Amino acid sequence: TLYKRIASARDDDALKELQVEMVDRFGLLPDQTKQLFAVTELKLEATRLGLRKLELGANGGRLHFQSQPNVDPMSVIRLIRSQPKVYAMDGPEKLRIKLELPDAASRLRTARGLLTLLKTG
């Protein structure tokens, strides 16, 4: 039930309240649960930016934009120009990420950094 509540949190405040509730009830959270909170937080941010999907694996991944994302197109262009070996458009609505991301920690770090860059322009 708690995992469903994490996945269905509507905003950061609800997610933080749930995390506090779980720590109060169960003590320190296991790493897997912390990772679930981190992934859910990323999903909320991606949704706010108008992203449909962000998929990252060991060999990079793709970011799928909605047709009208809340991202300045110039921030995407600057990102591609500054790191053309890492980022490239893959059609009109997908950004390809070409990085070695061998573990969950590197994927989370990359996703956070990418969303921050897109948010701040």
C-alpha positions as CSV (number, residue, x, y, z in Angstrom):
1,T,0.0,0.0,0.0
2,L,2.8,2.4,0.9
3,Y,4.6,1.8,-2.4
4,K,1.4,2.6,-4.3
5,R,1.1,5.8,-2.3
6,I,4.7,6.8,-3.2
7,A,4.0,6.1,-6.9
8,S,0.8,8.1,-6.9
9,A,2.1,11.2,-5.0
10,R,0.8,14.3,-6.8
11,D,3.6,16.7,-5.7
12,D,6.8,17.1,-3.8
13,D,5.1,18.1,-0.6
14,A,2.9,14.9,-0.6
15,L,6.0,12.9,-1.3
16,K,8.0,14.5,1.5
17,E,5.1,13.9,4.0
18,L,4.9,10.3,3.0
19,Q,8.6,9.9,3.5
20,V,8.4,11.5,7.0
21,E,5.5,9.2,7.8
22,M,7.4,6.1,6.8
23,V,10.5,7.1,8.8
24,D,8.3,7.7,11.8
25,R,6.7,4.3,11.4
26,F,9.6,2.2,10.4
27,G,12.8,4.0,11.1
28,L,15.5,4.6,8.5
29,L,14.4,3.6,5.0
30,P,16.3,1.0,3.0
31,D,18.2,2.1,0.0
32,Q,15.6,0.6,-2.4
33,T,12.9,2.7,-0.8
34,K,15.1,5.8,-0.9
35,Q,15.7,5.1,-4.6
36,L,11.9,4.8,-5.2
37,F,11.4,8.2,-3.6
38,A,14.1,9.7,-5.8
39,V,12.7,8.2,-9.0
40,T,9.2,9.4,-8.1
41,E,10.6,12.9,-7.4
42,L,12.2,12.8,-10.9
43,K,8.9,11.8,-12.5
44,L,7.1,14.7,-10.9
45,E,9.8,17.1,-12.1
46,A,9.7,15.6,-15.6
47,T,5.9,15.9,-15.7
48,R,6.2,19.6,-14.7
49,L,8.6,20.2,-17.6
50,G,6.3,18.5,-20.1
51,L,8.3,15.3,-20.6
52,R,6.5,12.1,-21.4
53,K,9.3,9.7,-20.6
54,L,12.9,9.7,-19.5
55,E,14.6,6.3,-19.9
56,L,18.2,5.7,-19.0
57,G,20.1,2.5,-19.1
58,A,23.7,1.3,-19.0
59,N,24.4,2.8,-22.4
60,G,22.5,6.1,-22.2
61,G,18.9,6.6,-23.2
62,R,16.2,9.0,-24.4
63,L,14.1,11.8,-23.2
64,H,10.7,12.1,-24.8
65,F,9.1,15.6,-25.0
66,Q,5.4,16.2,-25.1
67,S,4.2,18.2,-28.1
68,Q,4.2,21.4,-26.1
69,P,6.9,21.0,-23.3
70,N,7.6,23.6,-20.6
71,V,11.2,23.7,-21.8
72,D,12.9,26.6,-23.6
73,P,14.0,25.1,-27.0
74,M,17.1,27.2,-26.8
75,S,18.2,25.3,-23.7
76,V,18.0,22.1,-25.6
77,I,20.0,23.6,-28.5
78,R,22.6,24.9,-26.1
79,L,22.9,21.5,-24.4
80,I,23.4,19.8,-27.8
81,R,25.9,22.4,-29.0
82,S,27.9,22.3,-25.7
83,Q,28.1,18.4,-25.7
84,P,27.4,17.1,-29.2
85,K,29.0,13.7,-28.4
86,V,26.6,13.2,-25.5
87,Y,23.3,14.8,-26.7
88,A,21.5,14.7,-30.0
89,M,18.0,15.0,-31.2
90,D,16.4,11.8,-32.3
91,G,13.4,13.1,-34.3
92,P,11.4,16.2,-33.3
93,E,10.4,15.0,-29.8
94,K,13.3,12.9,-28.5
95,L,16.7,13.8,-27.1
96,R,19.2,11.0,-27.2
97,I,21.7,10.7,-24.4
98,K,24.9,8.9,-25.2
99,L,26.7,8.1,-21.9
100,E,27.9,5.1,-20.1
101,L,25.7,4.9,-17.0
102,P,26.6,1.5,-15.4
103,D,24.6,1.8,-12.2
104,A,21.4,3.3,-10.7
105,A,23.3,6.1,-8.9
106,S,24.9,7.4,-12.1
107,R,21.5,7.2,-13.9
108,L,19.8,9.2,-11.1
109,R,22.6,11.8,-11.0
110,T,22.4,12.2,-14.8
111,A,18.6,12.5,-14.8
112,R,18.7,15.1,-12.0
113,G,21.4,17.1,-13.8
114,L,19.5,17.0,-17.2
115,L,16.2,18.0,-15.7
116,T,17.9,20.9,-13.8
117,L,19.6,22.1,-17.0
118,L,16.3,22.0,-18.9
119,K,14.5,23.7,-16.1
120,T,16.9,26.6,-15.7
121,G,17.7,26.9,-19.4
